[in-house]
Amino acid sequence: ECGTALNVLDKLYDAGAGGVTAEELATAARRVVTQGKSAECGTALNVLDKLYDAREGGVTAEELATAARRVVTQGKSAECGTALKVLDKLYDAGAGGVTAEE
């Protein structure tokens, strides 16, 4: 159910509705990464990536890398492309502890 809540919060945040803050959205995404179903990690990764790029919600490179790694190891194969893009971006920036081996 965390994934559903994350989707709703994300839509409200994007629409500037419901008073949803970047911090609330980031907290929901973090919860999905740590406690949600692996199938929901792709959504959380997209949200964290969006917030990271916008420098909102206090999302760190390390959190983003953790979410991407979880998608690679446990997510749907269709989401691996997104995870790869995120890991590549972090690797190129020397952020998140992403290694060439990953």
Phi and psi in radians as a Rosetta constraint file:
Dihedral C 1 N 2 CA 2 C 2 CIRCULARHARMONIC -1.088 0.35
Dihedral N 2 CA 2 C 2 N 3 CIRCULARHARMONIC -0.636 0.35
Dihedral C 2 N 3 CA 3 C 3 CIRCULARHARMONIC -1.119 0.35
Dihedral N 3 CA 3 C 3 N 4 CIRCULARHARMONIC -0.695 0.35
Dihedral C 3 N 4 CA 4 C 4 CIRCULARHARMONIC -1.125 0.35
Dihedral N 4 CA 4 C 4 N 5 CIRCULARHARMONIC -0.790 0.35
Dihedral C 4 N 5 CA 5 C 5 CIRCULARHARMONIC -1.061 0.35
Dihedral N 5 CA 5 C 5 N 6 CIRCULARHARMONIC -0.713 0.35
Dihedral C 5 N 6 CA 6 C 6 CIRCULARHARMONIC -1.085 0.35
Dihedral N 6 CA 6 C 6 N 7 CIRCULARHARMONIC -0.753 0.35
Dihedral C 6 N 7 CA 7 C 7 CIRCULARHARMONIC -1.038 0.35
Dihedral N 7 CA 7 C 7 N 8 CIRCULARHARMONIC -0.761 0.35
Dihedral C 7 N 8 CA 8 C 8 CIRCULARHARMONIC -1.127 0.35
Dihedral N 8 CA 8 C 8 N 9 CIRCULARHARMONIC -0.832 0.35
Dihedral C 8 N 9 CA 9 C 9 CIRCULARHARMONIC -1.074 0.35
Dihedral N 9 CA 9 C 9 N 10 CIRCULARHARMONIC -0.688 0.35
Dihedral C 9 N 10 CA 10 C 10 CIRCULARHARMONIC -1.098 0.35
Dihedral N 10 CA 10 C 10 N 11 CIRCULARHARMONIC -0.771 0.35
Dihedral C 10 N 11 CA 11 C 11 CIRCULARHARMONIC -1.114 0.35
Dihedral N 11 CA 11 C 11 N 12 CIRCULARHARMONIC -0.757 0.35
Dihedral C 11 N 12 CA 12 C 12 CIRCULARHARMONIC -1.120 0.35
Dihedral N 12 CA 12 C 12 N 13 CIRCULARHARMONIC -0.728 0.35
Dihedral C 12 N 13 CA 13 C 13 CIRCULARHARMONIC -1.076 0.35
Dihedral N 13 CA 13 C 13 N 14 CIRCULARHARMONIC -0.815 0.35
Dihedral C 13 N 14 CA 14 C 14 CIRCULARHARMONIC -1.087 0.35
Dihedral N 14 CA 14 C 14 N 15 CIRCULARHARMONIC -0.567 0.35
Dihedral C 14 N 15 CA 15 C 15 CIRCULARHARMONIC -1.500 0.35
Dihedral N 15 CA 15 C 15 N 16 CIRCULARHARMONIC -0.093 0.35
Dihedral C 15 N 16 CA 16 C 16 CIRCULARHARMONIC 1.166 0.35
Dihedral N 16 CA 16 C 16 N 17 CIRCULARHARMONIC 0.530 0.35
Dihedral C 16 N 17 CA 17 C 17 CIRCULARHARMONIC -2.026 0.35
Dihedral N 17 CA 17 C 17 N 18 CIRCULARHARMONIC 2.788 0.35
Dihedral C 17 N 18 CA 18 C 18 CIRCULARHARMONIC 1.271 0.35
Dihedral N 18 CA 18 C 18 N 19 CIRCULARHARMONIC 0.073 0.35
Dihedral C 18 N 19 CA 19 C 19 CIRCULARHARMONIC 1.196 0.35
Dihedral N 19 CA 19 C 19 N 20 CIRCULARHARMONIC 0.375 0.35
Dihedral C 19 N 20 CA 20 C 20 CIRCULARHARMONIC -1.289 0.35
Dihedral N 20 CA 20 C 20 N 21 CIRCULARHARMONIC 2.198 0.35
Dihedral C 20 N 21 CA 21 C 21 CIRCULARHARMONIC -1.680 0.35
Dihedral N 21 CA 21 C 21 N 22 CIRCULARHARMONIC 2.833 0.35
Dihedral C 21 N 22 CA 22 C 22 CIRCULARHARMONIC -1.052 0.35
Dihedral N 22 CA 22 C 22 N 23 CIRCULARHARMONIC -0.633 0.35
Dihedral C 22 N 23 CA 23 C 23 CIRCULARHARMONIC -1.144 0.35
Dihedral N 23 CA 23 C 23 N 24 CIRCULARHARMONIC -0.734 0.35
Dihedral C 23 N 24 CA 24 C 24 CIRCULARHARMONIC -1.122 0.35
Dihedral N 24 CA 24 C 24 N 25 CIRCULARHARMONIC -0.732 0.35
Dihedral C 24 N 25 CA 25 C 25 CIRCULARHARMONIC -1.135 0.35
Dihedral N 25 CA 25 C 25 N 26 CIRCULARHARMONIC -0.758 0.35
Dihedral C 25 N 26 CA 26 C 26 CIRCULARHARMONIC -1.103 0.35
Dihedral N 26 CA 26 C 26 N 27 CIRCULARHARMONIC -0.698 0.35
Dihedral C 26 N 27 CA 27 C 27 CIRCULARHARMONIC -1.092 0.35
Dihedral N 27 CA 27 C 27 N 28 CIRCULARHARMONIC -0.747 0.35
Dihedral C 27 N 28 CA 28 C 28 CIRCULARHARMONIC -1.114 0.35
Dihedral N 28 CA 28 C 28 N 29 CIRCULARHARMONIC -0.738 0.35
Dihedral C 28 N 29 CA 29 C 29 CIRCULARHARMONIC -1.135 0.35
Dihedral N 29 CA 29 C 29 N 30 CIRCULARHARMONIC -0.715 0.35
Dihedral C 29 N 30 CA 30 C 30 CIRCULARHARMONIC -1.070 0.35
Dihedral N 30 CA 30 C 30 N 31 CIRCULARHARMONIC -0.687 0.35
Dihedral C 30 N 31 CA 31 C 31 CIRCULARHARMONIC -1.134 0.35
Dihedral N 31 CA 31 C 31 N 32 CIRCULARHARMONIC -0.698 0.35
Dihedral C 31 N 32 CA 32 C 32 CIRCULARHARMONIC -1.096 0.35
Dihedral N 32 CA 32 C 32 N 33 CIRCULARHARMONIC -0.733 0.35
Dihedral C 32 N 33 CA 33 C 33 CIRCULARHARMONIC -1.095 0.35
Dihedral N 33 CA 33 C 33 N 34 CIRCULARHARMONIC -0.723 0.35
Dihedral C 33 N 34 CA 34 C 34 CIRCULARHARMONIC -1.529 0.35
Dihedral N 34 CA 34 C 34 N 35 CIRCULARHARMONIC -0.521 0.35
Dihedral C 34 N 35 CA 35 C 35 CIRCULARHARMONIC -2.222 0.35
Dihedral N 35 CA 35 C 35 N 36 CIRCULARHARMONIC -0.235 0.35
Dihedral C 35 N 36 CA 36 C 36 CIRCULARHARMONIC -1.375 0.35
Dihedral N 36 CA 36 C 36 N 37 CIRCULARHARMONIC 3.085 0.35
Dihedral C 36 N 37 CA 37 C 37 CIRCULARHARMONIC -1.217 0.35
Dihedral N 37 CA 37 C 37 N 38 CIRCULARHARMONIC 2.541 0.35
Dihedral C 37 N 38 CA 38 C 38 CIRCULARHARMONIC -1.040 0.35
Dihedral N 38 CA 38 C 38 N 39 CIRCULARHARMONIC -0.515 0.35
Dihedral C 38 N 39 CA 39 C 39 CIRCULARHARMONIC -1.155 0.35
Dihedral N 39 CA 39 C 39 N 40 CIRCULARHARMONIC -0.332 0.35
Dihedral C 39 N 40 CA 40 C 40 CIRCULARHARMONIC -1.601 0.35
Dihedral N 40 CA 40 C 40 N 41 CIRCULARHARMONIC -0.111 0.35
Dihedral C 40 N 41 CA 41 C 41 CIRCULARHARMONIC -1.135 0.35
Dihedral N 41 CA 41 C 41 N 42 CIRCULARHARMONIC -0.532 0.35
Dihedral C 41 N 42 CA 42 C 42 CIRCULARHARMONIC -1.081 0.35
Dihedral N 42 CA 42 C 42 N 43 CIRCULARHARMONIC -0.721 0.35
Dihedral C 42 N 43 CA 43 C 43 CIRCULARHARMONIC -1.099 0.35
Dihedral N 43 CA 43 C 43 N 44 CIRCULARHARMONIC -0.800 0.35
Dihedral C 43 N 44 CA 44 C 44 CIRCULARHARMONIC -1.077 0.35
Dihedral N 44 CA 44 C 44 N 45 CIRCULARHARMONIC -0.710 0.35
Dihedral C 44 N 45 CA 45 C 45 CIRCULARHARMONIC -1.067 0.35
Dihedral N 45 CA 45 C 45 N 46 CIRCULARHARMONIC -0.785 0.35
Dihedral C 45 N 46 CA 46 C 46 CIRCULARHARMONIC -1.061 0.35
Dihedral N 46 CA 46 C 46 N 47 CIRCULARHARMONIC -0.737 0.35
Dihedral C 46 N 47 CA 47 C 47 CIRCULARHARMONIC -1.143 0.35
Dihedral N 47 CA 47 C 47 N 48 CIRCULARHARMONIC -0.838 0.35
Dihedral C 47 N 48 CA 48 C 48 CIRCULARHARMONIC -1.094 0.35
Dihedral N 48 CA 48 C 48 N 49 CIRCULARHARMONIC -0.682 0.35
Dihedral C 48 N 49 CA 49 C 49 CIRCULARHARMONIC -1.106 0.35
Dihedral N 49 CA 49 C 49 N 50 CIRCULARHARMONIC -0.759 0.35
Dihedral C 49 N 50 CA 50 C 50 CIRCULARHARMONIC -1.064 0.35
Dihedral N 50 CA 50 C 50 N 51 CIRCULARHARMONIC -0.808 0.35
Dihedral C 50 N 51 CA 51 C 51 CIRCULARHARMONIC -1.189 0.35
Dihedral N 51 CA 51 C 51 N 52 CIRCULARHARMONIC -0.668 0.35
Dihedral C 51 N 52 CA 52 C 52 CIRCULARHARMONIC -1.077 0.35
Dihedral N 52 CA 52 C 52 N 53 CIRCULARHARMONIC -0.830 0.35
Dihedral C 52 N 53 CA 53 C 53 CIRCULARHARMONIC -1.082 0.35
Dihedral N 53 CA 53 C 53 N 54 CIRCULARHARMONIC -0.601 0.35
Dihedral C 53 N 54 CA 54 C 54 CIRCULARHARMONIC -1.488 0.35
Dihedral N 54 CA 54 C 54 N 55 CIRCULARHARMONIC -0.059 0.35
Dihedral C 54 N 55 CA 55 C 55 CIRCULARHARMONIC 0.996 0.35
Dihedral N 55 CA 55 C 55 N 56 CIRCULARHARMONIC 0.770 0.35
Dihedral C 55 N 56 CA 56 C 56 CIRCULARHARMONIC -2.138 0.35
Dihedral N 56 CA 56 C 56 N 57 CIRCULARHARMONIC 2.737 0.35
Dihedral C 56 N 57 CA 57 C 57 CIRCULARHARMONIC 1.311 0.35
Dihedral N 57 CA 57 C 57 N 58 CIRCULARHARMONIC 0.068 0.35
Dihedral C 57 N 58 CA 58 C 58 CIRCULARHARMONIC 1.202 0.35
Dihedral N 58 CA 58 C 58 N 59 CIRCULARHARMONIC 0.408 0.35
Dihedral C 58 N 59 CA 59 C 59 CIRCULARHARMONIC -1.268 0.35
Dihedral N 59 CA 59 C 59 N 60 CIRCULARHARMONIC 2.247 0.35
Dihedral C 59 N 60 CA 60 C 60 CIRCULARHARMONIC -1.738 0.35
Dihedral N 60 CA 60 C 60 N 61 CIRCULARHARMONIC 2.825 0.35
Dihedral C 60 N 61 CA 61 C 61 CIRCULARHARMONIC -1.066 0.35
Dihedral N 61 CA 61 C 61 N 62 CIRCULARHARMONIC -0.626 0.35
Dihedral C 61 N 62 CA 62 C 62 CIRCULARHARMONIC -1.134 0.35
Dihedral N 62 CA 62 C 62 N 63 CIRCULARHARMONIC -0.725 0.35
Dihedral C 62 N 63 CA 63 C 63 CIRCULARHARMONIC -1.120 0.35
Dihedral N 63 CA 63 C 63 N 64 CIRCULARHARMONIC -0.737 0.35
Dihedral C 63 N 64 CA 64 C 64 CIRCULARHARMONIC -1.121 0.35
Dihedral N 64 CA 64 C 64 N 65 CIRCULARHARMONIC -0.736 0.35
Dihedral C 64 N 65 CA 65 C 65 CIRCULARHARMONIC -1.112 0.35
Dihedral N 65 CA 65 C 65 N 66 CIRCULARHARMONIC -0.701 0.35
Dihedral C 65 N 66 CA 66 C 66 CIRCULARHARMONIC -1.078 0.35
Dihedral N 66 CA 66 C 66 N 67 CIRCULARHARMONIC -0.769 0.35
Dihedral C 66 N 67 CA 67 C 67 CIRCULARHARMONIC -1.108 0.35
Dihedral N 67 CA 67 C 67 N 68 CIRCULARHARMONIC -0.747 0.35
Dihedral C 67 N 68 CA 68 C 68 CIRCULARHARMONIC -1.115 0.35
Dihedral N 68 CA 68 C 68 N 69 CIRCULARHARMONIC -0.725 0.35
Dihedral C 68 N 69 CA 69 C 69 CIRCULARHARMONIC -1.089 0.35
Dihedral N 69 CA 69 C 69 N 70 CIRCULARHARMONIC -0.686 0.35
Dihedral C 69 N 70 CA 70 C 70 CIRCULARHARMONIC -1.147 0.35
Dihedral N 70 CA 70 C 70 N 71 CIRCULARHARMONIC -0.677 0.35
Dihedral C 70 N 71 CA 71 C 71 CIRCULARHARMONIC -1.092 0.35
Dihedral N 71 CA 71 C 71 N 72 CIRCULARHARMONIC -0.747 0.35
Dihedral C 71 N 72 CA 72 C 72 CIRCULARHARMONIC -1.088 0.35
Dihedral N 72 CA 72 C 72 N 73 CIRCULARHARMONIC -0.723 0.35
Dihedral C 72 N 73 CA 73 C 73 CIRCULARHARMONIC -1.523 0.35
Dihedral N 73 CA 73 C 73 N 74 CIRCULARHARMONIC -0.492 0.35
Dihedral C 73 N 74 CA 74 C 74 CIRCULARHARMONIC -2.285 0.35
Dihedral N 74 CA 74 C 74 N 75 CIRCULARHARMONIC -0.217 0.35
Dihedral C 74 N 75 CA 75 C 75 CIRCULARHARMONIC -1.409 0.35
Dihedral N 75 CA 75 C 75 N 76 CIRCULARHARMONIC -3.099 0.35
Dihedral C 75 N 76 CA 76 C 76 CIRCULARHARMONIC -1.260 0.35
Dihedral N 76 CA 76 C 76 N 77 CIRCULARHARMONIC 2.536 0.35
Dihedral C 76 N 77 CA 77 C 77 CIRCULARHARMONIC -1.069 0.35
Dihedral N 77 CA 77 C 77 N 78 CIRCULARHARMONIC -0.505 0.35
Dihedral C 77 N 78 CA 78 C 78 CIRCULARHARMONIC -1.134 0.35
Dihedral N 78 CA 78 C 78 N 79 CIRCULARHARMONIC -0.368 0.35
Dihedral C 78 N 79 CA 79 C 79 CIRCULARHARMONIC -1.595 0.35
Dihedral N 79 CA 79 C 79 N 80 CIRCULARHARMONIC -0.133 0.35
Dihedral C 79 N 80 CA 80 C 80 CIRCULARHARMONIC -1.120 0.35
Dihedral N 80 CA 80 C 80 N 81 CIRCULARHARMONIC -0.532 0.35
Dihedral C 80 N 81 CA 81 C 81 CIRCULARHARMONIC -1.080 0.35
Dihedral N 81 CA 81 C 81 N 82 CIRCULARHARMONIC -0.726 0.35
Dihedral C 81 N 82 CA 82 C 82 CIRCULARHARMONIC -1.121 0.35
Dihedral N 82 CA 82 C 82 N 83 CIRCULARHARMONIC -0.773 0.35
Dihedral C 82 N 83 CA 83 C 83 CIRCULARHARMONIC -1.065 0.35
Dihedral N 83 CA 83 C 83 N 84 CIRCULARHARMONIC -0.710 0.35
Dihedral C 83 N 84 CA 84 C 84 CIRCULARHARMONIC -1.091 0.35
Dihedral N 84 CA 84 C 84 N 85 CIRCULARHARMONIC -0.752 0.35
Dihedral C 84 N 85 CA 85 C 85 CIRCULARHARMONIC -1.074 0.35
Dihedral N 85 CA 85 C 85 N 86 CIRCULARHARMONIC -0.726 0.35
Dihedral C 85 N 86 CA 86 C 86 CIRCULARHARMONIC -1.145 0.35
Dihedral N 86 CA 86 C 86 N 87 CIRCULARHARMONIC -0.831 0.35
Dihedral C 86 N 87 CA 87 C 87 CIRCULARHARMONIC -1.087 0.35
Dihedral N 87 CA 87 C 87 N 88 CIRCULARHARMONIC -0.679 0.35
Dihedral C 87 N 88 CA 88 C 88 CIRCULARHARMONIC -1.117 0.35
Dihedral N 88 CA 88 C 88 N 89 CIRCULARHARMONIC -0.755 0.35
Dihedral C 88 N 89 CA 89 C 89 CIRCULARHARMONIC -1.078 0.35
Dihedral N 89 CA 89 C 89 N 90 CIRCULARHARMONIC -0.788 0.35
Dihedral C 89 N 90 CA 90 C 90 CIRCULARHARMONIC -1.170 0.35
Dihedral N 90 CA 90 C 90 N 91 CIRCULARHARMONIC -0.702 0.35
Dihedral C 90 N 91 CA 91 C 91 CIRCULARHARMONIC -1.072 0.35
Dihedral N 91 CA 91 C 91 N 92 CIRCULARHARMONIC -0.820 0.35
Dihedral C 91 N 92 CA 92 C 92 CIRCULARHARMONIC -1.057 0.35
Dihedral N 92 CA 92 C 92 N 93 CIRCULARHARMONIC -0.558 0.35
Dihedral C 92 N 93 CA 93 C 93 CIRCULARHARMONIC -1.518 0.35
Dihedral N 93 CA 93 C 93 N 94 CIRCULARHARMONIC -0.075 0.35
Dihedral C 93 N 94 CA 94 C 94 CIRCULARHARMONIC 1.152 0.35
Dihedral N 94 CA 94 C 94 N 95 CIRCULARHARMONIC 0.591 0.35
Dihedral C 94 N 95 CA 95 C 95 CIRCULARHARMONIC -2.089 0.35
Dihedral N 95 CA 95 C 95 N 96 CIRCULARHARMONIC 2.760 0.35
Dihedral C 95 N 96 CA 96 C 96 CIRCULARHARMONIC 1.312 0.35
Dihedral N 96 CA 96 C 96 N 97 CIRCULARHARMONIC 0.076 0.35
Dihedral C 96 N 97 CA 97 C 97 CIRCULARHARMONIC 1.220 0.35
Dihedral N 97 CA 97 C 97 N 98 CIRCULARHARMONIC 0.395 0.35
Dihedral C 97 N 98 CA 98 C 98 CIRCULARHARMONIC -1.330 0.35
Dihedral N 98 CA 98 C 98 N 99 CIRCULARHARMONIC 2.270 0.35
Dihedral C 98 N 99 CA 99 C 99 CIRCULARHARMONIC -1.799 0.35
Dihedral N 99 CA 99 C 99 N 100 CIRCULARHARMONIC 2.843 0.35
Dihedral C 99 N 100 CA 100 C 100 CIRCULARHARMONIC -1.080 0.35
Dihedral N 100 CA 100 C 100 N 101 CIRCULARHARMONIC -0.597 0.35
Dihedral C 100 N 101 CA 101 C 101 CIRCULARHARMONIC -1.112 0.35
Dihedral N 101 CA 101 C 101 N 102 CIRCULARHARMONIC -0.646 0.35
